[in-house]
Amino acid sequence: MPDEKNFESNASRRFLIGVLALLAALILVSGCTPPETIPPPLVPLATLSPPKTIFSEPAARIVPTIRIKLGDDAPEAVVKIHGAFRLADLSTGRTLLAGARMDNGHFTCDQHGLLLLNAQSLPAPRVEILPADDGTVEVFGALYHGRLRVMAVRGQVRLVNAVDLEQYLPSVVGQEMYPSWHLEALKAQAVAARSYALYEMRRGGADPEFDLFATQKSQAYPGMNSETDNSRQAVKETRGVILAFDDGGVERVLPAFYHSTCGGHTFNAADVFPGRPGVDAVRGVACGYCTSAKCYRWQAVVPAETFRREFQADVPGGAAMCPINRAAVRPDDLTADGRVRTVSLWTTPDKSQRWPVPEETFKQLFPPDQKVRSDRFSVSFVAGHLLVSGAGYGHGVGMCQFGAETLAAGGRKAEAILSYYYPAAHLARAY
């Protein structure tokens, strides 16, 4: 921005008008914008290495049951069973109730920590609903395979879906990728999702009562509603296949993270998810295959005064923040691998008062229609607004989903896609 003493000049006025017009255009374009910078060089397809193993007939082993937490703990929950069912004490297996159907099972908790069903006490804090026919449990308007566990937890009702891992995956694949994408991309997604789920199960899960969340905190799982013929086929054709890595002579399940769009290069998992076992085996790779993604390059903008009011209201000590007059991501604000750690905001006229805002806090204070979509971005102060220009969508670790689709469209098989994005891993069969 020019100095105040120059504002009276016609040239400065024209400059400011031009900046305001450009900003107005940016505000009208909500969310992502097409790529506006030169993308990184493409990696030739010929350099992709083949997988270390190939898909083979599944071994005769039992498919594990995975436990998925549905929604948040709440004072009440309504469950429907579209057919015969049995309700049992989860601890003992003793049948507490049986019926031909449950139209509106209204679960709450009493003051003793026990469950109530339609205001009638159940002599247990944790029960399991076992439908006679698969796919007859309905929660939040969605149907689910498997069994439903209802638990009283600190006066709240918790719902956990216990389901065969292979029945769980078609919903995840159908939700995490566009079902119209090429089958080989969907198969790569199925293997990555199966590996991630099994990895979380084997390391103890998200909680003693469940393994994963049904949201993108783990993997998106809206139940049978998101299943498609293509997602079911992708899971069926990769049944039991996972990604594994050699850990000093011991084969272990790979933490196969994945995300929407990397923006040109994926990150090392150890830098983004430090301390988790096995993350050193998920390494960053150059990717020139997601350039057509809507969020390969993107921008978000918010009035600086709006941001300041949100900061004052939501951040401890934030009430002292004065009007913002400069913003930047300095080299010192970046991690070693180029992710934004903090955003620097200056608030006094002489630009001497710097507020280092943590990256996660900065992102949360932007409105949903102007989302900061990754940890790779720059920030500038333009005509009273904070303008964020970024690359990619998601945490940037593991498989780039838009890149996987581009590779599949170019004729690459799931094995080659997985080998590219997880170069330290090999394919193995879990069951």
C-alpha positions in Angstrom: 0.0 0.0 0.0 1.3 3.6 -0.7 2.1 6.0 2.1 -0.7 8.3 3.4 1.1 11.5 2.1 0.6 10.2 -1.5 -3.1 9.5 -1.3 -4.0 13.0 -2.6 -2.3 12.4 -6.0 -4.4 11.3 -8.9 -2.1 8.4 -9.6 -2.5 7.1 -6.1 -6.2 7.4 -6.4 -6.2 5.4 -9.6 -4.0 2.8 -8.0 -6.3 2.4 -5.0 -9.4 2.2 -7.3 -7.7 -0.6 -9.3 -6.8 -2.5 -6.1 -10.4 -2.2 -4.8 -11.8 -3.4 -8.2 -9.4 -6.4 -8.1 -10.4 -7.2 -4.5 -14.1 -7.0 -5.4 -13.5 -9.5 -8.2 -11.8 -11.8 -5.8 -14.6 -11.5 -3.2 -17.1 -12.5 -5.9 -15.2 -15.6 -6.6 -15.9 -17.7 -3.6 -13.7 -20.6 -2.6 -11.2 -22.0 -5.2 -9.8 -20.5 -8.3 -8.2 -22.1 -11.4 -4.4 -22.4 -11.3 -2.8 -19.0 -11.9 0.9 -19.9 -11.5 3.2 -22.2 -13.3 2.7 -25.8 -12.0 5.6 -27.9 -11.0 7.1 -30.2 -13.7 5.2 -33.3 -14.5 6.9 -36.6 -13.5 6.9 -38.8 -16.6 4.6 -41.8 -16.4 7.4 -44.0 -17.5 9.3 -43.4 -14.3 6.6 -44.9 -12.0 7.9 -48.0 -10.3 5.9 -51.2 -10.3 4.5 -52.6 -7.0 6.6 -55.1 -5.0 3.7 -57.6 -4.9 0.5 -58.1 -7.0 -3.1 -58.7 -6.0 -3.8 -62.4 -5.5 -6.6 -64.6 -4.2 -7.5 -63.8 -0.6 -6.3 -66.0 2.2 -9.0 -67.8 4.2 -9.0 -65.6 7.3 -11.7 -63.9 9.3 -12.4 -60.3 8.2 -12.0 -58.0 11.3 -14.9 -56.0 12.8 -14.3 -52.3 13.0 -16.0 -49.9 15.4 -17.1 -46.5 14.1 -18.4 -43.7 16.3 -21.5 -42.2 14.7 -22.0 -38.5 15.4 -21.2 -36.8 18.7 -22.3 -37.9 22.2 -25.6 -36.3 22.9 -28.3 -36.3 25.6 -30.5 -38.5 23.4 -30.5 -40.5 20.2 -33.2 -41.9 18.0 -32.7 -45.3 16.3 -34.9 -47.2 13.8 -34.7 -50.9 13.0 -36.5 -51.8 9.8 -37.0 -55.5 10.7 -36.6 -58.1 13.4 -33.9 -57.4 16.0 -32.4 -58.4 19.3 -31.1 -56.0 21.9 -28.5 -57.4 24.3 -26.3 -56.4 27.2 -23.0 -55.7 25.5 -21.0 -56.9 28.5 -22.8 -60.3 29.0 -24.6 -60.9 25.7 -27.8 -61.5 27.6 -30.9 -60.6 25.5 -32.8 -57.7 27.1 -35.4 -57.2 24.3 -36.5 -58.6 21.0 -39.0 -57.3 18.5 -40.3 -57.3 14.9 -39.1 -53.7 14.3 -38.3 -50.5 16.1 -39.9 -47.4 14.7 -38.5 -44.8 17.0 -36.2 -46.1 19.7 -35.6 -43.1 21.9 -32.4 -43.6 24.0 -31.5 -41.4 26.9 -29.6 -41.8 30.2 -30.8 -41.8 33.8 -29.1 -40.3 36.8 -27.5 -43.7 37.6 -25.6 -43.9 34.3 -28.0 -46.5 32.9 -29.7 -46.4 29.5 -33.4 -45.6 29.0 -35.3 -46.8 25.9 -38.5 -44.9 25.4 -38.4 -43.8 29.1 -38.1 -47.5 30.2 -35.0 -48.4 32.1 -32.5 -50.9 30.6 -30.4 -52.8 33.2 -27.2 -52.0 31.5 -25.0 -49.0 30.6 -24.0 -50.5 27.2 -26.2 -52.5 24.9 -25.9 -53.8 21.3 -28.7 -54.0 18.7 -28.3 -57.0 16.4 -30.6 -56.8 13.4 -31.9 -60.0 11.9 -31.3 -58.6 8.4 -28.2 -56.7 7.4 -28.6 -53.0 6.7 -31.7 -52.4 8.8 -30.2 -50.0 11.4 -31.1 -46.4 10.7 -29.4 -43.5 12.5 -29.5 -39.8 11.5 -31.4 -40.7 8.4 -28.7 -43.1 7.2 -28.7 -46.9 7.0 -25.8 -48.9 8.3 -24.5 -52.5 7.9 -23.7 -54.5 11.0 -24.6 -53.9 14.6 -25.2 -50.8 16.6 -23.8 -50.3 20.1 -25.6 -47.8 22.3 -23.7 -46.6 25.4 -24.2 -44.3 28.4 -21.1 -42.2 28.7 -20.9 -39.5 31.3 -24.7 -38.8 31.0 -24.6 -38.8 27.2 -25.7 -41.3 24.6 -22.9 -42.7 22.4 -23.6 -44.6 19.2 -21.0 -47.0 17.7 -21.4 -49.1 14.6 -19.6 -52.5 14.8 -19.3 -53.7 11.2 -17.3 -56.0 9.0 -14.3 -54.1 7.6 -15.2 -55.0 4.0 -18.8 -53.8 4.5 -17.5 -50.5 5.9 -15.2 -49.7 3.0 -17.7 -49.2 0.1 -19.3 -46.3 2.0 -15.8 -44.7 2.6 -14.7 -45.1 -1.0 -18.0 -43.7 -2.3 -17.7 -40.7 -0.1 -14.0 -40.0 -0.2 -13.8 -40.1 -4.0 -16.2 -39.2 -6.8 -17.9 -42.5 -7.7 -17.7 -41.6 -11.4 -13.9 -41.6 -11.3 -11.9 -44.4 -13.0 -12.1 -47.8 -11.3 -8.3 -48.0 -10.8 -8.4 -44.8 -8.8 -11.2 -46.1 -6.7 -9.3 -49.4 -6.1 -6.3 -47.4 -5.0 -8.6 -45.5 -2.6 -10.0 -48.8 -1.3 -6.5 -50.1 -0.5 -5.5 -46.8 1.2 -8.7 -46.7 3.2 -8.4 -50.3 4.3 -4.8 -49.8 5.3 -5.5 -46.7 7.3 -8.5 -48.4 9.1 -6.4 -51.5 10.0 -3.5 -49.3 11.1 -5.7 -47.4 13.5 -7.3 -50.6 14.8 -3.9 -52.2 15.4 -2.5 -49.2 17.2 -5.4 -49.1 19.7 -8.0 -47.0 17.9 -9.2 -43.6 18.6 -10.8 -44.6 21.9 -11.2 -47.8 24.0 -14.8 -48.0 22.8 -14.2 -47.3 19.1 -11.6 -47.4 16.4 -12.5 -44.5 14.1 -14.8 -41.5 13.8 -17.3 -41.4 11.0 -16.1 -38.0 9.8 -12.9 -36.7 8.1 -11.3 -36.7 11.5 -10.7 -40.3 10.5 -12.4 -41.3 7.2 -15.8 -40.1 6.0 -18.4 -42.8 6.5 -22.1 -41.8 6.0 -23.3 -45.4 5.9 -24.9 -47.2 3.0 -26.2 -43.9 1.5 -22.8 -43.3 -0.2 -22.3 -46.8 -1.5 -22.3 -47.2 -5.3 -21.8 -50.0 -7.7 -18.3 -48.7 -8.5 -17.3 -48.3 -4.9 -18.5 -51.8 -4.1 -16.6 -53.2 -7.1 -13.4 -51.4 -6.1 -13.6 -52.9 -2.6 -14.4 -56.4 -3.9 -11.5 -56.4 -6.4 -9.0 -55.5 -3.7 -10.5 -57.5 -0.9 -8.0 -57.9 2.0 -5.2 -56.0 0.2 -3.3 -53.4 2.2 -0.2 -51.3 2.1 2.7 -52.5 4.4 6.3 -51.6 5.1 9.4 -53.3 6.4 10.1 -52.2 9.9 13.5 -53.8 10.6 12.5 -57.1 9.2 8.9 -57.0 10.6 6.1 -56.3 8.2 3.7 -53.6 9.5 0.5 -51.9 8.2 1.3 -48.6 6.6 -0.5 -45.5 8.0 -1.9 -44.7 4.5 -2.9 -41.1 4.8 -4.5 -39.5 1.8 -6.0 -36.1 0.8 -7.8 -34.3 -1.9 -5.2 -32.1 -3.7 -1.5 -31.8 -2.9 -0.8 -28.7 -5.0 2.4 -29.9 -6.4 4.2 -31.9 -3.7 3.1 -34.2 -0.9 4.5 -33.8 2.6 6.4 -36.3 4.8 3.9 -37.8 7.3 6.5 -37.5 10.1 6.4 -33.7 9.7 2.6 -33.4 9.8 1.7 -36.3 12.2 4.8 -36.5 14.4 5.1 -39.3 17.0 2.8 -41.8 15.4 4.2 -45.2 14.8 5.2 -45.9 11.2 4.9 -42.4 9.8 8.5 -42.3 8.7 7.5 -44.7 5.9 5.1 -42.2 4.3 7.4 -39.8 2.5 6.6 -36.7 0.3 6.8 -37.0 -3.5 6.6 -34.5 -6.3 3.2 -34.5 -8.0 2.3 -32.8 -11.2 -1.0 -34.7 -11.7 -3.5 -32.6 -9.7 -3.1 -29.4 -11.8 -6.7 -29.7 -13.1 -8.2 -29.8 -9.6 -10.3 -26.8 -8.7 -8.3 -26.3 -5.6 -4.8 -26.8 -7.1 -4.5 -23.0 -6.6 -7.1 -21.1 -4.5 -7.7 -17.8 -2.8 -9.7 -16.7 0.3 -10.4 -13.1 1.4 -12.0 -11.6 4.5 -12.2 -7.9 5.7 -9.4 -7.4 8.2 -11.8 -5.8 10.6 -14.1 -8.8 10.5 -11.2 -11.1 11.2 -10.1 -8.8 14.1 -13.6 -9.0 15.7 -13.6 -12.8 15.5 -10.1 -12.9 16.9 -11.1 -10.6 19.8 -14.1 -12.7 20.6 -12.6 -16.2 20.3 -8.9 -16.0 21.2 -7.8 -15.6 24.8 -6.1 -12.2 25.1 -7.3 -11.2 21.7 -9.4 -8.3 23.0 -6.2 -6.2 23.0 -5.7 -6.5 19.2 -5.8 -3.1 17.5 -6.8 -2.6 13.8 -4.7 -4.7 11.4 -2.6 -2.8 8.8 -0.2 -5.5 7.5 -0.1 -9.2 7.2 2.4 -11.8 5.9 3.8 -15.3 6.2 7.5 -14.7 6.9 10.2 -17.3 6.4 10.3 -17.7 10.2 6.6 -18.5 10.2 7.2 -21.6 8.1 8.1 -25.1 9.1 11.2 -26.8 7.6 9.0 -28.5 4.9 7.3 -25.2 3.9 4.0 -25.5 5.8 2.6 -22.4 7.5 3.2 -22.5 11.3 2.1 -19.0 12.1 0.7 -15.9 10.4 2.2 -12.6 11.3 -0.2 -9.6 11.7 0.9 -6.1 12.5 -1.6 -3.7 14.2 0.1 -0.3 15.0 0.6 2.5 12.5 4.4 2.1 12.7 4.0 -1.7 12.1 5.9 -2.5 15.3 3.3 -4.5 17.1 3.4 -8.0 15.6 0.8 -10.7 16.5 1.9 -14.2 15.6 -1.3 -16.1 15.0 -1.1 -19.9 15.0 -2.0 -21.4 11.7 -4.9 -23.5 13.0 -6.4 -20.4 14.7 -6.0 -18.3 11.6 -7.8 -20.9 9.5 -10.7 -21.3 11.9 -11.4 -17.5 12.0 -12.2 -17.5 8.2 -15.9 -18.0 7.3 -16.9 -21.3 5.6 -17.4 -19.7 2.2 -13.8 -18.4 2.3 -12.1 -21.5 3.6 -8.3 -21.7 4.0 -7.9 -25.1 2.4 -4.4 -26.2 3.2 -1.2 -25.4 5.2 0.6 -24.1 2.1 -0.3 -20.4 1.5 0.8 -16.8 1.6 -1.1 -13.9 3.2 -1.2 -10.2 2.2 -3.1 -7.1 3.4 -4.9 -5.5 0.4 -7.3 -2.5 0.7 -8.4 -3.4 4.2 -8.7 -7.1 3.6 -6.7 -10.2 4.4 -6.0 -12.0 1.1 -4.8 -15.6 1.3 -3.4 -17.4 -1.8 -2.8 -21.1 -1.4 -2.1 -24.4 -3.0 -3.8 -27.8 -2.5 -6.6 -29.0 -0.3 -6.1 -31.1 2.8 -3.1 -32.1 4.9 -1.0 -33.0 1.9 0.2 -36.4 3.2 0.1 -39.6 1.2 -2.0 -40.2 -1.8 -3.2 -37.1 -3.7 -6.7 -38.1 -4.8 -7.0 -35.8 -7.8 -3.5 -37.0 -8.8 -4.6 -40.6 -8.5 -7.6 -40.0 -10.8 -5.3 -38.3 -13.4 -3.0 -41.3 -13.3 -5.9 -43.7 -13.6 -7.3 -41.8 -16.6 -3.8 -42.2 -18.2 -4.0 -45.9 -17.9 -2.2 -46.6 -14.7 -3.4 -49.4 -12.5 -4.1 -49.1 -8.8 -0.8 -50.9 -8.0 1.2 -48.3 -9.8 -0.7 -45.4 -8.3 -0.1 -46.7 -4.8 3.5 -47.4 -5.5 4.0 -43.8 -6.7 2.4 -42.1 -3.7 3.7 -44.6 -1.1 7.2 -45.4 -2.4 8.4 -47.1 0.8 5.5 -49.5 0.9 4.5 -52.7 -0.8 1.2 -54.5 -1.3 0.4 -57.3 1.1 -2.7 -59.3 2.0 -4.2 -58.9 5.5 -6.8 -61.7 5.1 
